Amino acid sequence: MSVVVARVPTHSASRYLQQLAKHWSHKMEVSFSEQEARIAFPNGATLDLHADSETLDVRLAVPEEGDVARMKEVVASHLDRFAFREAPLTFDWQGV
């Protein structure tokens, strides 16, 4: 697995987390609360989110044969859609 993380500054982290989880729950396995979410993609990748009052912490794990760059783009673009008032959000992706 390749794992990347990002700390995204936003005061609306919980709202964006919940919107993304609800959006993807129609197509993927999703569990979430106001502060935590876990999304399992069909390609074996997983997305874990944690919201607090200042940031949205994002952890993306992609199988070795997966396209990490594409998955980062998918996650960021979807979150930016929900954050259209403050988009683009700042994703400072770091490898783990």
KOLLO-273076 format. One record per residue (C-alpha): residue in three letters; x, y, z. Coordinates in nm, 4 decimals, padded with zeros to 6 digits, always signed. Last residue first. Layout:
REM residues N
@r:Ala&c1:X&c2:Y&c3:Z
...
This chain:
REM residues 96
@r:Val&c1:+00.3910&c2:+00.8139&c3:+00.5082
@r:Gly&c1:+00.3942&c2:+01.0276&c3:+00.1946
@r:Gln&c1:+00.2865&c2:+01.3888&c3:+00.2261
@r:Trp&c1:+00.0083&c2:+01.5720&c3:+00.0433
@r:Asp&c1:-00.0257&c2:+01.9440&c3:+00.1195
@r:Phe&c1:-00.3865&c2:+01.9779&c3:+00.0064
@r:Thr&c1:-00.5037&c2:+02.3401&c3:+00.0121
@r:Leu&c1:-00.8726&c2:+02.3777&c3:-00.0703
@r:Pro&c1:-00.9618&c2:+02.5302&c3:-00.4038
@r:Ala&c1:-01.2142&c2:+02.6260&c3:-00.3117
@r:Glu&c1:-01.3516&c2:+02.8501&c3:-00.0358
@r:Arg&c1:-01.7125&c2:+02.8928&c3:-00.1482
@r:Phe&c1:-01.6953&c2:+02.5770&c3:-00.3604
@r:Ala&c1:-01.6142&c2:+02.3614&c3:-00.0584
@r:Phe&c1:-01.8421&c2:+02.0749&c3:-00.1647
@r:Arg&c1:-01.6935&c2:+02.0741&c3:-00.5139
@r:Asp&c1:-01.3431&c2:+02.1154&c3:-00.3682
@r:Leu&c1:-01.3933&c2:+01.7960&c3:-00.1666
@r:His&c1:-01.4729&c2:+01.6061&c3:-00.4861
@r:Ser&c1:-01.1734&c2:+01.7506&c3:-00.6683
@r:Ala&c1:-00.9361&c2:+01.6724&c3:-00.3816
@r:Val&c1:-01.0467&c2:+01.3085&c3:-00.3470
@r:Val&c1:-01.0393&c2:+01.2369&c3:-00.7207
@r:Glu&c1:-00.7030&c2:+01.4129&c3:-00.7671
@r:Lys&c1:-00.5452&c2:+01.2183&c3:-00.4817
@r:Met&c1:-00.6797&c2:+00.8973&c3:-00.6392
@r:Arg&c1:-00.5296&c2:+00.9905&c3:-00.9769
@r:Ala&c1:-00.1879&c2:+01.0609&c3:-00.8255
@r:Val&c1:-00.1948&c2:+00.7355&c3:-00.6274
@r:Asp&c1:-00.2671&c2:+00.5191&c3:-00.9330
@r:Gly&c1:-00.3107&c2:+00.1668&c3:-00.7974
@r:Glu&c1:-00.0824&c2:-00.1369&c3:-00.8396
@r:Glu&c1:+00.0612&c2:-00.0868&c3:-00.4930
@r:Pro&c1:-00.2839&c2:-00.0578&c3:-00.3351
@r:Val&c1:-00.3838&c2:+00.2977&c3:-00.2363
@r:Ala&c1:-00.4151&c2:+00.4322&c3:+00.1180
@r:Leu&c1:-00.5452&c2:+00.7888&c3:+00.1554
@r:Arg&c1:-00.5356&c2:+00.9679&c3:+00.4878
@r:Val&c1:-00.7052&c2:+01.3109&c3:+00.5080
@r:Asp&c1:-00.7121&c2:+01.5418&c3:+00.8081
@r:Leu&c1:-00.9719&c2:+01.8176&c3:+00.7786
@r:Thr&c1:-00.8651&c2:+02.1222&c3:+00.9725
@r:Glu&c1:-00.9561&c2:+02.4042&c3:+01.2123
@r:Ser&c1:-01.2637&c2:+02.2953&c3:+01.4127
@r:Asp&c1:-01.1860&c2:+01.9239&c3:+01.3847
@r:Ala&c1:-01.2521&c2:+01.6722&c3:+01.1121
@r:His&c1:-01.0923&c2:+01.3321&c3:+01.0576
@r:Leu&c1:-01.1041&c2:+01.1528&c3:+00.7239
@r:Asp&c1:-00.9945&c2:+00.8036&c3:+00.6235
@r:Leu&c1:-00.9891&c2:+00.7064&c3:+00.2558
@r:Thr&c1:-00.9315&c2:+00.3484&c3:+00.1486
@r:Ala&c1:-00.8062&c2:+00.2050&c3:-00.1813
@r:Gly&c1:-00.9030&c2:-00.1491&c3:-00.2817
@r:Asn&c1:-01.0153&c2:-00.0620&c3:-00.6371
@r:Pro&c1:-01.3839&c2:-00.0663&c3:-00.5284
@r:Phe&c1:-01.3144&c2:+00.2243&c3:-00.2899
@r:Ala&c1:-01.3572&c2:+00.1913&c3:+00.0869
@r:Ile&c1:-01.4561&c2:+00.5153&c3:+00.2618
@r:Arg&c1:-01.3916&c2:+00.5784&c3:+00.6291
@r:Ala&c1:-01.5247&c2:+00.8861&c3:+00.8032
@r:Glu&c1:-01.4694&c2:+01.0622&c3:+01.1338
@r:Gln&c1:-01.5815&c2:+01.3878&c3:+01.2994
@r:Glu&c1:-01.9576&c2:+01.4189&c3:+01.2361
@r:Ser&c1:-01.9918&c2:+01.0413&c3:+01.2016
@r:Phe&c1:-01.9056&c2:+00.8127&c3:+00.9145
@r:Ser&c1:-01.9043&c2:+00.4667&c3:+00.7605
@r:Val&c1:-01.8870&c2:+00.4142&c3:+00.3848
@r:Glu&c1:-01.8765&c2:+00.1121&c3:+00.1532
@r:Met&c1:-01.9025&c2:+00.2543&c3:-00.1972
@r:Lys&c1:-02.1504&c2:+00.3626&c3:-00.4653
@r:His&c1:-02.4401&c2:+00.5321&c3:-00.2858
@r:Ser&c1:-02.2239&c2:+00.6064&c3:+00.0194
@r:Trp&c1:-02.0026&c2:+00.8263&c3:-00.1999
@r:His&c1:-02.2190&c2:+01.1379&c3:-00.1728
@r:Lys&c1:-02.3047&c2:+01.0749&c3:+00.1940
@r:Ala&c1:-01.9357&c2:+01.0444&c3:+00.2838
@r:Leu&c1:-01.8426&c2:+01.3530&c3:+00.0819
@r:Gln&c1:-02.1160&c2:+01.5619&c3:+00.2405
@r:Gln&c1:-02.0269&c2:+01.4389&c3:+00.5894
@r:Leu&c1:-01.6564&c2:+01.5200&c3:+00.5527
@r:Tyr&c1:-01.7356&c2:+01.8583&c3:+00.3970
@r:Arg&c1:-01.9631&c2:+01.9551&c3:+00.6880
@r:Ser&c1:-01.7148&c2:+01.8337&c3:+00.9478
@r:Ala&c1:-01.4271&c2:+02.0240&c3:+00.7890
@r:Ser&c1:-01.6057&c2:+02.3582&c3:+00.7638
@r:His&c1:-01.3423&c2:+02.5749&c3:+00.9389
@r:Thr&c1:-01.0881&c2:+02.4729&c3:+00.6770
@r:Pro&c1:-00.7143&c2:+02.3968&c3:+00.6632
@r:Val&c1:-00.6451&c2:+02.0650&c3:+00.4901
@r:Arg&c1:-00.3947&c2:+01.8352&c3:+00.6594
@r:Ala&c1:-00.2828&c2:+01.5817&c3:+00.4018
@r:Val&c1:-00.1794&c2:+01.2179&c3:+00.4146
@r:Val&c1:-00.0405&c2:+00.9707&c3:+00.1656
@r:Val&c1:-00.0167&c2:+00.5938&c3:+00.1946
@r:Ser&c1:+00.1058&c2:+00.3537&c3:-00.0732
@r:Met&c1:+00.0000&c2:+00.0000&c3:+00.0000
